Each structure stands twice: as C-alpha cells, then as structure tokens.
C-alpha cells in the first residue's frame, strides 16, 4: 500500500479553551503546494516556541487511522475527529501509524526530505482543544501520539504527494516501542541505554533517557498534562 498525504495543514495562533491559552493547534487544509523549510511549513505558526516548533519539531504528522478508536472511546466528542487537523497536525494520512514508523526514518515527501525526529509528547492544550480534562493523558496512554520530522532537504509538499521511505537506520525502534519505554516500561535500563544512544532521536528525548538512567526515577508529567492542582 502506497501512502499519500491526505491533507497538508497550517494554522495561526488564536485563543484556545475560552481564552485560557493561545495555540495554533486549530490547523486547516491548504490547497496547492506548500514550502517546507527548517522550521516547518510556510504559513504555519506556534504559540510557544519553547515547547512547540523548532528544527526538531518542524512538521507534525498524525494518522487519521486513529479517528475510529477515538470516536469509540469518546463518543461525545464534537466532529473534530471526522476530518484532518484534530490534533494540530501538518500531515494527515491513512495507512501509517506509530507501529509502522521508526526513529530516524528518512521520508521523501514531495521534493522535501524529512527525518522522523521524535514522537509527540502530549500537553494540556489537547485538554482544551477537545474539552476533555484528561485528553493529553489519554493520548499519551494510548500511544496514538503522532510524530515529528526534522527537515533534511527543503522542498515543496502538497496533498496527494506520496511518502517514500528512503532509509531506515533504526529498524528495531518503531515509535510504538519508543513510546512503550517512555510511558509504560519506564525504567527498563537496557532500553533506556539504547534510547540514549539513538543518534537520530531528538536530543531532548536522549537526554530524558540518560537522566532516568542516572537518577532511577521518572520525571513528573503533571504540569505538561495539565494535571497540577
């Protein structure tokens, strides 16, 4: 099965959750070709560049394959899940999930060359986006997080472009395995050592694994997930 981009999406910064925060999570499909540079798609914005965007999070990809599971688990959700863009993604596809994509994968998309840099770490803005108080926690626990690319070669992408796998340097590290050890089997020393040594993984994730190895403890997620009292 050949994977093609179902939609290319961008968005601007706007109030979120009744003005509790600002975010560019509400992205809309773009007609025609879009330029891709080191910091992402032309016309795309991020509200807080300390934690969103940047070279290691230039392009966000989410699998529309997950929509059915979310509708089943959260039947009261609005129609966000009926179309691309629910999770603030730049690329929406069918047929490619966290089980199929590996750390460091090189993908040719349009004329751009992109590399999988990390999975998504969900944050509290998903709670506001969906009006579900524990949505970020649900995304994290499900492993249906989406992932990010860094841009190796700038280019142009458009809906309908195929994704062609160019190289897979870490075939033993699908994102589903990475997520399992970051969020479930969290202090597996052997796995953490491997994660810390994954040369193509974003430095922040490698450092996280190294810190766990050194401390024997897992970092506090509550602030990121919006669970602080």
Biotite code that builds the C-alpha atoms (Angstrom):
import biotite.structure as struc

atoms = struc.array([
    struc.Atom([0.000, 0.000, 0.000], chain_id="A", res_id=1, res_name="UNK", atom_name="CA", element="C"),
    struc.Atom([1.462, 3.331, -1.025], chain_id="A", res_id=2, res_name="UNK", atom_name="CA", element="C"),
    struc.Atom([0.959, 6.108, 1.497], chain_id="A", res_id=3, res_name="UNK", atom_name="CA", element="C"),
    struc.Atom([-0.060, 9.542, 0.246], chain_id="A", res_id=4, res_name="UNK", atom_name="CA", element="C"),
    struc.Atom([-0.621, 12.808, 2.063], chain_id="A", res_id=5, res_name="UNK", atom_name="CA", element="C"),
    struc.Atom([-4.353, 13.167, 2.599], chain_id="A", res_id=6, res_name="UNK", atom_name="CA", element="C"),
    struc.Atom([-4.068, 16.782, 3.719], chain_id="A", res_id=7, res_name="UNK", atom_name="CA", element="C"),
    struc.Atom([-1.382, 19.384, 4.344], chain_id="A", res_id=8, res_name="UNK", atom_name="CA", element="C"),
    struc.Atom([-2.451, 21.716, 7.141], chain_id="A", res_id=9, res_name="UNK", atom_name="CA", element="C"),
    struc.Atom([-1.294, 25.003, 8.669], chain_id="A", res_id=10, res_name="UNK", atom_name="CA", element="C"),
    struc.Atom([-2.677, 27.308, 11.318], chain_id="A", res_id=11, res_name="UNK", atom_name="CA", element="C"),
    struc.Atom([-2.257, 30.642, 13.064], chain_id="A", res_id=12, res_name="UNK", atom_name="CA", element="C"),
    struc.Atom([-2.082, 31.429, 16.764], chain_id="A", res_id=13, res_name="UNK", atom_name="CA", element="C"),
    struc.Atom([-5.511, 32.008, 18.322], chain_id="A", res_id=14, res_name="UNK", atom_name="CA", element="C"),
    struc.Atom([-7.196, 31.827, 21.745], chain_id="A", res_id=15, res_name="UNK", atom_name="CA", element="C"),
    struc.Atom([-7.922, 28.307, 22.971], chain_id="A", res_id=16, res_name="UNK", atom_name="CA", element="C"),
    struc.Atom([-10.266, 26.981, 25.638], chain_id="A", res_id=17, res_name="UNK", atom_name="CA", element="C"),
    struc.Atom([-12.218, 30.173, 26.100], chain_id="A", res_id=18, res_name="UNK", atom_name="CA", element="C"),
    struc.Atom([-9.055, 32.238, 26.281], chain_id="A", res_id=19, res_name="UNK", atom_name="CA", element="C"),
    struc.Atom([-7.281, 30.066, 28.864], chain_id="A", res_id=20, res_name="UNK", atom_name="CA", element="C"),
    struc.Atom([-4.349, 29.708, 26.465], chain_id="A", res_id=21, res_name="UNK", atom_name="CA", element="C"),
    struc.Atom([-3.226, 30.533, 22.954], chain_id="A", res_id=22, res_name="UNK", atom_name="CA", element="C"),
    struc.Atom([-2.341, 27.917, 20.372], chain_id="A", res_id=23, res_name="UNK", atom_name="CA", element="C"),
    struc.Atom([-2.060, 27.195, 16.660], chain_id="A", res_id=24, res_name="UNK", atom_name="CA", element="C"),
    struc.Atom([-3.493, 23.708, 17.149], chain_id="A", res_id=25, res_name="UNK", atom_name="CA", element="C"),
    struc.Atom([-6.543, 24.514, 15.009], chain_id="A", res_id=26, res_name="UNK", atom_name="CA", element="C"),
    struc.Atom([-5.000, 23.861, 11.607], chain_id="A", res_id=27, res_name="UNK", atom_name="CA", element="C"),
    struc.Atom([-6.817, 23.824, 8.297], chain_id="A", res_id=28, res_name="UNK", atom_name="CA", element="C"),
    struc.Atom([-6.055, 22.109, 4.975], chain_id="A", res_id=29, res_name="UNK", atom_name="CA", element="C"),
    struc.Atom([-4.085, 24.101, 2.417], chain_id="A", res_id=30, res_name="UNK", atom_name="CA", element="C"),
    struc.Atom([-4.884, 23.873, -1.274], chain_id="A", res_id=31, res_name="UNK", atom_name="CA", element="C"),
    struc.Atom([-1.875, 23.542, -3.549], chain_id="A", res_id=32, res_name="UNK", atom_name="CA", element="C"),
    struc.Atom([1.846, 23.255, -2.817], chain_id="A", res_id=33, res_name="UNK", atom_name="CA", element="C"),
    struc.Atom([3.382, 24.468, 0.457], chain_id="A", res_id=34, res_name="UNK", atom_name="CA", element="C"),
    struc.Atom([7.045, 25.260, 1.021], chain_id="A", res_id=35, res_name="UNK", atom_name="CA", element="C"),
    struc.Atom([8.838, 23.302, 3.765], chain_id="A", res_id=36, res_name="UNK", atom_name="CA", element="C"),
    struc.Atom([11.854, 24.858, 5.471], chain_id="A", res_id=37, res_name="UNK", atom_name="CA", element="C"),
    struc.Atom([13.975, 24.086, 8.531], chain_id="A", res_id=38, res_name="UNK", atom_name="CA", element="C"),
    struc.Atom([11.276, 25.420, 10.871], chain_id="A", res_id=39, res_name="UNK", atom_name="CA", element="C"),
    struc.Atom([8.320, 23.828, 9.112], chain_id="A", res_id=40, res_name="UNK", atom_name="CA", element="C"),
    struc.Atom([5.605, 24.750, 6.647], chain_id="A", res_id=41, res_name="UNK", atom_name="CA", element="C"),
    struc.Atom([5.210, 28.233, 5.221], chain_id="A", res_id=42, res_name="UNK", atom_name="CA", element="C"),
    struc.Atom([2.297, 29.959, 6.950], chain_id="A", res_id=43, res_name="UNK", atom_name="CA", element="C"),
    struc.Atom([2.290, 27.697, 9.990], chain_id="A", res_id=44, res_name="UNK", atom_name="CA", element="C"),
    struc.Atom([2.664, 29.175, 13.470], chain_id="A", res_id=45, res_name="UNK", atom_name="CA", element="C"),
    struc.Atom([3.339, 28.061, 17.070], chain_id="A", res_id=46, res_name="UNK", atom_name="CA", element="C"),
    struc.Atom([2.210, 29.936, 20.171], chain_id="A", res_id=47, res_name="UNK", atom_name="CA", element="C"),
    struc.Atom([5.039, 28.877, 22.479], chain_id="A", res_id=48, res_name="UNK", atom_name="CA", element="C"),
    struc.Atom([8.292, 28.099, 20.705], chain_id="A", res_id=49, res_name="UNK", atom_name="CA", element="C"),
    struc.Atom([9.889, 26.901, 23.945], chain_id="A", res_id=50, res_name="UNK", atom_name="CA", element="C"),
    struc.Atom([7.928, 23.657, 23.619], chain_id="A", res_id=51, res_name="UNK", atom_name="CA", element="C"),
    struc.Atom([6.479, 23.669, 20.093], chain_id="A", res_id=52, res_name="UNK", atom_name="CA", element="C"),
    struc.Atom([8.109, 24.028, 16.708], chain_id="A", res_id=53, res_name="UNK", atom_name="CA", element="C"),
    struc.Atom([11.806, 24.410, 16.059], chain_id="A", res_id=54, res_name="UNK", atom_name="CA", element="C"),
    struc.Atom([14.103, 22.256, 13.937], chain_id="A", res_id=55, res_name="UNK", atom_name="CA", element="C"),
    struc.Atom([13.319, 19.017, 15.825], chain_id="A", res_id=56, res_name="UNK", atom_name="CA", element="C"),
    struc.Atom([9.546, 19.604, 15.608], chain_id="A", res_id=57, res_name="UNK", atom_name="CA", element="C"),
    struc.Atom([9.347, 21.191, 12.197], chain_id="A", res_id=58, res_name="UNK", atom_name="CA", element="C"),
    struc.Atom([6.475, 19.086, 10.827], chain_id="A", res_id=59, res_name="UNK", atom_name="CA", element="C"),
    struc.Atom([3.837, 17.192, 12.815], chain_id="A", res_id=60, res_name="UNK", atom_name="CA", element="C"),
    struc.Atom([2.247, 14.051, 11.345], chain_id="A", res_id=61, res_name="UNK", atom_name="CA", element="C"),
    struc.Atom([-0.874, 12.352, 12.717], chain_id="A", res_id=62, res_name="UNK", atom_name="CA", element="C"),
    struc.Atom([-2.572, 9.193, 11.498], chain_id="A", res_id=63, res_name="UNK", atom_name="CA", element="C"),
    struc.Atom([-6.247, 9.589, 10.651], chain_id="A", res_id=64, res_name="UNK", atom_name="CA", element="C"),
    struc.Atom([-6.314, 5.807, 11.179], chain_id="A", res_id=65, res_name="UNK", atom_name="CA", element="C"),
    struc.Atom([-6.764, 6.598, 14.893], chain_id="A", res_id=66, res_name="UNK", atom_name="CA", element="C"),
    struc.Atom([-10.004, 8.546, 14.467], chain_id="A", res_id=67, res_name="UNK", atom_name="CA", element="C"),
    struc.Atom([-12.250, 5.471, 14.770], chain_id="A", res_id=68, res_name="UNK", atom_name="CA", element="C"),
    struc.Atom([-10.700, 4.459, 18.089], chain_id="A", res_id=69, res_name="UNK", atom_name="CA", element="C"),
    struc.Atom([-11.090, 7.984, 19.471], chain_id="A", res_id=70, res_name="UNK", atom_name="CA", element="C"),
    struc.Atom([-14.733, 8.144, 18.376], chain_id="A", res_id=71, res_name="UNK", atom_name="CA", element="C"),
    struc.Atom([-15.372, 4.786, 20.056], chain_id="A", res_id=72, res_name="UNK", atom_name="CA", element="C"),
    struc.Atom([-13.712, 5.815, 23.319], chain_id="A", res_id=73, res_name="UNK", atom_name="CA", element="C"),
    struc.Atom([-15.127, 9.352, 23.403], chain_id="A", res_id=74, res_name="UNK", atom_name="CA", element="C"),
    struc.Atom([-18.483, 9.223, 21.610], chain_id="A", res_id=75, res_name="UNK", atom_name="CA", element="C"),
    struc.Atom([-19.499, 12.644, 22.887], chain_id="A", res_id=76, res_name="UNK", atom_name="CA", element="C"),
    struc.Atom([-16.688, 14.475, 21.121], chain_id="A", res_id=77, res_name="UNK", atom_name="CA", element="C"),
    struc.Atom([-17.541, 17.104, 18.513], chain_id="A", res_id=78, res_name="UNK", atom_name="CA", element="C"),
    struc.Atom([-16.956, 16.457, 14.832], chain_id="A", res_id=79, res_name="UNK", atom_name="CA", element="C"),
    struc.Atom([-13.263, 17.344, 15.109], chain_id="A", res_id=80, res_name="UNK", atom_name="CA", element="C"),
    struc.Atom([-12.418, 13.686, 14.580], chain_id="A", res_id=81, res_name="UNK", atom_name="CA", element="C"),
    struc.Atom([-14.314, 13.486, 11.308], chain_id="A", res_id=82, res_name="UNK", atom_name="CA", element="C"),
    struc.Atom([-11.643, 15.405, 9.449], chain_id="A", res_id=83, res_name="UNK", atom_name="CA", element="C"),
    struc.Atom([-7.883, 16.023, 9.401], chain_id="A", res_id=84, res_name="UNK", atom_name="CA", element="C"),
    struc.Atom([-6.449, 18.572, 11.810], chain_id="A", res_id=85, res_name="UNK", atom_name="CA", element="C"),
    struc.Atom([-7.971, 17.463, 15.119], chain_id="A", res_id=86, res_name="UNK", atom_name="CA", element="C"),
    struc.Atom([-4.568, 17.058, 16.751], chain_id="A", res_id=87, res_name="UNK", atom_name="CA", element="C"),
    struc.Atom([-2.850, 20.075, 15.246], chain_id="A", res_id=88, res_name="UNK", atom_name="CA", element="C"),
    struc.Atom([-1.056, 18.019, 12.623], chain_id="A", res_id=89, res_name="UNK", atom_name="CA", element="C"),
    struc.Atom([0.591, 19.322, 9.453], chain_id="A", res_id=90, res_name="UNK", atom_name="CA", element="C"),
    struc.Atom([0.289, 15.995, 7.601], chain_id="A", res_id=91, res_name="UNK", atom_name="CA", element="C"),
    struc.Atom([-2.726, 13.701, 7.759], chain_id="A", res_id=92, res_name="UNK", atom_name="CA", element="C"),
    struc.Atom([-2.578, 10.198, 6.290], chain_id="A", res_id=93, res_name="UNK", atom_name="CA", element="C"),
    struc.Atom([-4.169, 6.763, 6.299], chain_id="A", res_id=94, res_name="UNK", atom_name="CA", element="C"),
    struc.Atom([-2.076, 3.607, 6.453], chain_id="A", res_id=95, res_name="UNK", atom_name="CA", element="C"),
    struc.Atom([0.891, 4.784, 8.528], chain_id="A", res_id=96, res_name="UNK", atom_name="CA", element="C"),
    struc.Atom([0.927, 4.708, 12.337], chain_id="A", res_id=97, res_name="UNK", atom_name="CA", element="C"),
    struc.Atom([3.404, 4.684, 15.206], chain_id="A", res_id=98, res_name="UNK", atom_name="CA", element="C"),
    struc.Atom([3.824, 0.943, 14.675], chain_id="A", res_id=99, res_name="UNK", atom_name="CA", element="C"),
    struc.Atom([4.966, 1.474, 11.087], chain_id="A", res_id=100, res_name="UNK", atom_name="CA", element="C"),
    struc.Atom([7.344, 4.418, 11.552], chain_id="A", res_id=101, res_name="UNK", atom_name="CA", element="C"),
    struc.Atom([10.787, 4.151, 13.151], chain_id="A", res_id=102, res_name="UNK", atom_name="CA", element="C"),
    struc.Atom([13.085, 6.640, 14.839], chain_id="A", res_id=103, res_name="UNK", atom_name="CA", element="C"),
    struc.Atom([15.310, 8.218, 12.187], chain_id="A", res_id=104, res_name="UNK", atom_name="CA", element="C"),
    struc.Atom([13.257, 7.150, 9.168], chain_id="A", res_id=105, res_name="UNK", atom_name="CA", element="C"),
    struc.Atom([14.042, 9.272, 6.117], chain_id="A", res_id=106, res_name="UNK", atom_name="CA", element="C"),
    struc.Atom([10.977, 10.010, 4.009], chain_id="A", res_id=107, res_name="UNK", atom_name="CA", element="C"),
    struc.Atom([10.780, 11.777, 0.667], chain_id="A", res_id=108, res_name="UNK", atom_name="CA", element="C"),
    struc.Atom([7.596, 13.846, 0.640], chain_id="A", res_id=109, res_name="UNK", atom_name="CA", element="C"),
    struc.Atom([7.088, 15.935, -2.462], chain_id="A", res_id=110, res_name="UNK", atom_name="CA", element="C"),
    struc.Atom([10.506, 17.469, -3.120], chain_id="A", res_id=111, res_name="UNK", atom_name="CA", element="C"),
    struc.Atom([11.406, 17.626, 0.606], chain_id="A", res_id=112, res_name="UNK", atom_name="CA", element="C"),
    struc.Atom([13.432, 15.055, 2.554], chain_id="A", res_id=113, res_name="UNK", atom_name="CA", element="C"),
    struc.Atom([12.223, 14.642, 6.139], chain_id="A", res_id=114, res_name="UNK", atom_name="CA", element="C"),
    struc.Atom([13.531, 12.584, 9.059], chain_id="A", res_id=115, res_name="UNK", atom_name="CA", element="C"),
    struc.Atom([11.493, 11.245, 11.964], chain_id="A", res_id=116, res_name="UNK", atom_name="CA", element="C"),
    struc.Atom([12.983, 13.002, 14.990], chain_id="A", res_id=117, res_name="UNK", atom_name="CA", element="C"),
    struc.Atom([10.661, 12.060, 17.857], chain_id="A", res_id=118, res_name="UNK", atom_name="CA", element="C"),
    struc.Atom([7.163, 11.111, 18.893], chain_id="A", res_id=119, res_name="UNK", atom_name="CA", element="C"),
    struc.Atom([4.823, 13.743, 20.258], chain_id="A", res_id=120, res_name="UNK", atom_name="CA", element="C"),
    struc.Atom([4.726, 14.438, 23.972], chain_id="A", res_id=121, res_name="UNK", atom_name="CA", element="C"),
    struc.Atom([1.089, 15.452, 24.562], chain_id="A", res_id=122, res_name="UNK", atom_name="CA", element="C"),
    struc.Atom([0.421, 18.620, 26.533], chain_id="A", res_id=123, res_name="UNK", atom_name="CA", element="C"),
    struc.Atom([-2.523, 20.216, 28.332], chain_id="A", res_id=124, res_name="UNK", atom_name="CA", element="C"),
    struc.Atom([-3.631, 22.139, 25.249], chain_id="A", res_id=125, res_name="UNK", atom_name="CA", element="C"),
    struc.Atom([-5.187, 18.928, 23.955], chain_id="A", res_id=126, res_name="UNK", atom_name="CA", element="C"),
    struc.Atom([-7.481, 19.026, 27.010], chain_id="A", res_id=127, res_name="UNK", atom_name="CA", element="C"),
    struc.Atom([-8.653, 22.477, 25.917], chain_id="A", res_id=128, res_name="UNK", atom_name="CA", element="C"),
    struc.Atom([-8.871, 21.569, 22.249], chain_id="A", res_id=129, res_name="UNK", atom_name="CA", element="C"),
    struc.Atom([-11.240, 18.665, 22.900], chain_id="A", res_id=130, res_name="UNK", atom_name="CA", element="C"),
    struc.Atom([-12.904, 19.944, 26.109], chain_id="A", res_id=131, res_name="UNK", atom_name="CA", element="C"),
    struc.Atom([-11.857, 16.653, 27.722], chain_id="A", res_id=132, res_name="UNK", atom_name="CA", element="C"),
    struc.Atom([-9.966, 17.268, 31.006], chain_id="A", res_id=133, res_name="UNK", atom_name="CA", element="C"),
    struc.Atom([-7.675, 14.257, 30.619], chain_id="A", res_id=134, res_name="UNK", atom_name="CA", element="C"),
    struc.Atom([-7.262, 14.208, 26.833], chain_id="A", res_id=135, res_name="UNK", atom_name="CA", element="C"),
    struc.Atom([-3.485, 14.684, 26.983], chain_id="A", res_id=136, res_name="UNK", atom_name="CA", element="C"),
    struc.Atom([-3.208, 11.755, 29.400], chain_id="A", res_id=137, res_name="UNK", atom_name="CA", element="C"),
    struc.Atom([-5.418, 9.647, 27.125], chain_id="A", res_id=138, res_name="UNK", atom_name="CA", element="C"),
    struc.Atom([-3.263, 10.431, 24.080], chain_id="A", res_id=139, res_name="UNK", atom_name="CA", element="C"),
    struc.Atom([-0.112, 9.526, 25.994], chain_id="A", res_id=140, res_name="UNK", atom_name="CA", element="C"),
    struc.Atom([-1.539, 6.278, 27.398], chain_id="A", res_id=141, res_name="UNK", atom_name="CA", element="C"),
    struc.Atom([-2.923, 5.174, 24.029], chain_id="A", res_id=142, res_name="UNK", atom_name="CA", element="C"),
    struc.Atom([0.343, 5.548, 22.119], chain_id="A", res_id=143, res_name="UNK", atom_name="CA", element="C"),
    struc.Atom([-1.643, 7.372, 19.433], chain_id="A", res_id=144, res_name="UNK", atom_name="CA", element="C"),
    struc.Atom([0.544, 10.441, 19.740], chain_id="A", res_id=145, res_name="UNK", atom_name="CA", element="C"),
    struc.Atom([1.696, 11.304, 16.238], chain_id="A", res_id=146, res_name="UNK", atom_name="CA", element="C"),
    struc.Atom([5.285, 12.213, 15.458], chain_id="A", res_id=147, res_name="UNK", atom_name="CA", element="C"),
    struc.Atom([7.593, 14.963, 14.264], chain_id="A", res_id=148, res_name="UNK", atom_name="CA", element="C"),
    struc.Atom([10.070, 15.394, 11.426], chain_id="A", res_id=149, res_name="UNK", atom_name="CA", element="C"),
    struc.Atom([13.196, 17.467, 11.073], chain_id="A", res_id=150, res_name="UNK", atom_name="CA", element="C"),
    struc.Atom([13.843, 18.852, 7.580], chain_id="A", res_id=151, res_name="UNK", atom_name="CA", element="C"),
    struc.Atom([16.938, 17.399, 5.900], chain_id="A", res_id=152, res_name="UNK", atom_name="CA", element="C"),
    struc.Atom([16.267, 18.934, 2.477], chain_id="A", res_id=153, res_name="UNK", atom_name="CA", element="C"),
    struc.Atom([13.906, 21.851, 1.970], chain_id="A", res_id=154, res_name="UNK", atom_name="CA", element="C"),
    struc.Atom([11.237, 21.481, -0.672], chain_id="A", res_id=155, res_name="UNK", atom_name="CA", element="C"),
    struc.Atom([7.556, 21.713, -1.512], chain_id="A", res_id=156, res_name="UNK", atom_name="CA", element="C"),
    struc.Atom([4.731, 19.382, -0.443], chain_id="A", res_id=157, res_name="UNK", atom_name="CA", element="C"),
    struc.Atom([1.068, 19.097, -1.370], chain_id="A", res_id=158, res_name="UNK", atom_name="CA", element="C"),
    struc.Atom([-1.930, 16.914, -0.626], chain_id="A", res_id=159, res_name="UNK", atom_name="CA", element="C"),
    struc.Atom([-1.750, 13.817, -2.808], chain_id="A", res_id=160, res_name="UNK", atom_name="CA", element="C"),
    struc.Atom([2.045, 13.567, -2.675], chain_id="A", res_id=161, res_name="UNK", atom_name="CA", element="C"),
    struc.Atom([3.340, 10.062, -1.865], chain_id="A", res_id=162, res_name="UNK", atom_name="CA", element="C"),
    struc.Atom([5.579, 9.332, 1.115], chain_id="A", res_id=163, res_name="UNK", atom_name="CA", element="C"),
    struc.Atom([8.534, 7.229, 0.007], chain_id="A", res_id=164, res_name="UNK", atom_name="CA", element="C"),
    struc.Atom([10.816, 5.622, 2.589], chain_id="A", res_id=165, res_name="UNK", atom_name="CA", element="C"),
    struc.Atom([14.424, 6.401, 1.664], chain_id="A", res_id=166, res_name="UNK", atom_name="CA", element="C"),
    struc.Atom([16.303, 4.903, 4.627], chain_id="A", res_id=167, res_name="UNK", atom_name="CA", element="C"),
    struc.Atom([15.600, 3.230, 7.973], chain_id="A", res_id=168, res_name="UNK", atom_name="CA", element="C"),
    struc.Atom([18.664, 3.450, 10.252], chain_id="A", res_id=169, res_name="UNK", atom_name="CA", element="C"),
    struc.Atom([16.892, 2.079, 13.346], chain_id="A", res_id=170, res_name="UNK", atom_name="CA", element="C"),
    struc.Atom([14.520, -0.702, 12.219], chain_id="A", res_id=171, res_name="UNK", atom_name="CA", element="C"),
    struc.Atom([14.404, -2.099, 15.775], chain_id="A", res_id=172, res_name="UNK", atom_name="CA", element="C"),
    struc.Atom([12.950, 1.148, 17.097], chain_id="A", res_id=173, res_name="UNK", atom_name="CA", element="C"),
    struc.Atom([9.428, 1.757, 15.800], chain_id="A", res_id=174, res_name="UNK", atom_name="CA", element="C"),
    struc.Atom([7.832, 4.681, 17.577], chain_id="A", res_id=175, res_name="UNK", atom_name="CA", element="C"),
    struc.Atom([5.424, 2.316, 19.329], chain_id="A", res_id=176, res_name="UNK", atom_name="CA", element="C"),
    struc.Atom([8.408, 0.703, 21.076], chain_id="A", res_id=177, res_name="UNK", atom_name="CA", element="C"),
    struc.Atom([9.897, 4.075, 21.984], chain_id="A", res_id=178, res_name="UNK", atom_name="CA", element="C"),
    struc.Atom([6.574, 5.220, 23.449], chain_id="A", res_id=179, res_name="UNK", atom_name="CA", element="C"),
    struc.Atom([6.228, 1.980, 25.414], chain_id="A", res_id=180, res_name="UNK", atom_name="CA", element="C"),
    struc.Atom([9.526, 2.537, 27.174], chain_id="A", res_id=181, res_name="UNK", atom_name="CA", element="C"),
    struc.Atom([8.982, 6.245, 27.747], chain_id="A", res_id=182, res_name="UNK", atom_name="CA", element="C"),
    struc.Atom([5.423, 5.945, 29.095], chain_id="A", res_id=183, res_name="UNK", atom_name="CA", element="C"),
    struc.Atom([4.872, 2.326, 30.242], chain_id="A", res_id=184, res_name="UNK", atom_name="CA", element="C"),
    struc.Atom([8.024, 0.296, 30.940], chain_id="A", res_id=185, res_name="UNK", atom_name="CA", element="C"),
    struc.Atom([9.682, 3.482, 32.100], chain_id="A", res_id=186, res_name="UNK", atom_name="CA", element="C"),
    struc.Atom([12.784, 2.339, 33.995], chain_id="A", res_id=187, res_name="UNK", atom_name="CA", element="C"),
    struc.Atom([13.965, -0.516, 31.780], chain_id="A", res_id=188, res_name="UNK", atom_name="CA", element="C"),
    struc.Atom([17.699, 0.175, 31.973], chain_id="A", res_id=189, res_name="UNK", atom_name="CA", element="C"),
    struc.Atom([18.645, -1.746, 28.833], chain_id="A", res_id=190, res_name="UNK", atom_name="CA", element="C"),
    struc.Atom([16.006, 0.056, 26.761], chain_id="A", res_id=191, res_name="UNK", atom_name="CA", element="C"),
    struc.Atom([16.933, 3.448, 28.218], chain_id="A", res_id=192, res_name="UNK", atom_name="CA", element="C"),
    struc.Atom([20.571, 2.900, 27.308], chain_id="A", res_id=193, res_name="UNK", atom_name="CA", element="C"),
    struc.Atom([19.568, 2.125, 23.728], chain_id="A", res_id=194, res_name="UNK", atom_name="CA", element="C"),
    struc.Atom([17.311, 5.180, 23.578], chain_id="A", res_id=195, res_name="UNK", atom_name="CA", element="C"),
    struc.Atom([20.081, 7.425, 24.883], chain_id="A", res_id=196, res_name="UNK", atom_name="CA", element="C"),
    struc.Atom([22.335, 6.129, 22.099], chain_id="A", res_id=197, res_name="UNK", atom_name="CA", element="C"),
    struc.Atom([19.867, 6.578, 19.197], chain_id="A", res_id=198, res_name="UNK", atom_name="CA", element="C"),
    struc.Atom([21.832, 9.061, 17.113], chain_id="A", res_id=199, res_name="UNK", atom_name="CA", element="C"),
    struc.Atom([18.851, 10.288, 15.080], chain_id="A", res_id=200, res_name="UNK", atom_name="CA", element="C"),
    struc.Atom([16.482, 10.720, 18.030], chain_id="A", res_id=201, res_name="UNK", atom_name="CA", element="C"),
    struc.Atom([15.925, 14.303, 19.191], chain_id="A", res_id=202, res_name="UNK", atom_name="CA", element="C"),
    struc.Atom([18.451, 15.303, 21.853], chain_id="A", res_id=203, res_name="UNK", atom_name="CA", element="C"),
    struc.Atom([15.726, 16.111, 24.381], chain_id="A", res_id=204, res_name="UNK", atom_name="CA", element="C"),
    struc.Atom([14.493, 12.502, 24.308], chain_id="A", res_id=205, res_name="UNK", atom_name="CA", element="C"),
    struc.Atom([18.006, 11.086, 24.509], chain_id="A", res_id=206, res_name="UNK", atom_name="CA", element="C"),
    struc.Atom([18.736, 13.313, 27.487], chain_id="A", res_id=207, res_name="UNK", atom_name="CA", element="C"),
    struc.Atom([15.490, 12.238, 29.151], chain_id="A", res_id=208, res_name="UNK", atom_name="CA", element="C"),
    struc.Atom([16.577, 8.589, 28.898], chain_id="A", res_id=209, res_name="UNK", atom_name="CA", element="C"),
    struc.Atom([20.021, 9.442, 30.261], chain_id="A", res_id=210, res_name="UNK", atom_name="CA", element="C"),
    struc.Atom([18.510, 11.305, 33.221], chain_id="A", res_id=211, res_name="UNK", atom_name="CA", element="C"),
    struc.Atom([16.319, 8.345, 34.106], chain_id="A", res_id=212, res_name="UNK", atom_name="CA", element="C"),
    struc.Atom([19.330, 6.047, 33.988], chain_id="A", res_id=213, res_name="UNK", atom_name="CA", element="C"),
    struc.Atom([21.289, 8.344, 36.260], chain_id="A", res_id=214, res_name="UNK", atom_name="CA", element="C"),
    struc.Atom([18.501, 9.050, 38.760], chain_id="A", res_id=215, res_name="UNK", atom_name="CA", element="C"),
    struc.Atom([16.496, 5.815, 38.695], chain_id="A", res_id=216, res_name="UNK", atom_name="CA", element="C"),
    struc.Atom([13.368, 7.986, 38.671], chain_id="A", res_id=217, res_name="UNK", atom_name="CA", element="C"),
    struc.Atom([10.740, 9.128, 36.172], chain_id="A", res_id=218, res_name="UNK", atom_name="CA", element="C"),
    struc.Atom([10.151, 12.831, 35.590], chain_id="A", res_id=219, res_name="UNK", atom_name="CA", element="C"),
    struc.Atom([6.919, 14.483, 36.767], chain_id="A", res_id=220, res_name="UNK", atom_name="CA", element="C"),
    struc.Atom([4.423, 14.744, 33.910], chain_id="A", res_id=221, res_name="UNK", atom_name="CA", element="C"),
    struc.Atom([1.615, 16.544, 35.735], chain_id="A", res_id=222, res_name="UNK", atom_name="CA", element="C"),
    struc.Atom([2.346, 20.072, 34.555], chain_id="A", res_id=223, res_name="UNK", atom_name="CA", element="C"),
    struc.Atom([2.711, 19.050, 30.915], chain_id="A", res_id=224, res_name="UNK", atom_name="CA", element="C"),
    struc.Atom([-0.532, 17.055, 31.052], chain_id="A", res_id=225, res_name="UNK", atom_name="CA", element="C"),
    struc.Atom([-2.445, 19.800, 32.833], chain_id="A", res_id=226, res_name="UNK", atom_name="CA", element="C"),
    struc.Atom([-2.950, 17.752, 35.983], chain_id="A", res_id=227, res_name="UNK", atom_name="CA", element="C"),
    struc.Atom([-1.468, 20.121, 38.554], chain_id="A", res_id=228, res_name="UNK", atom_name="CA", element="C"),
    struc.Atom([-3.965, 21.297, 41.160], chain_id="A", res_id=229, res_name="UNK", atom_name="CA", element="C"),
])
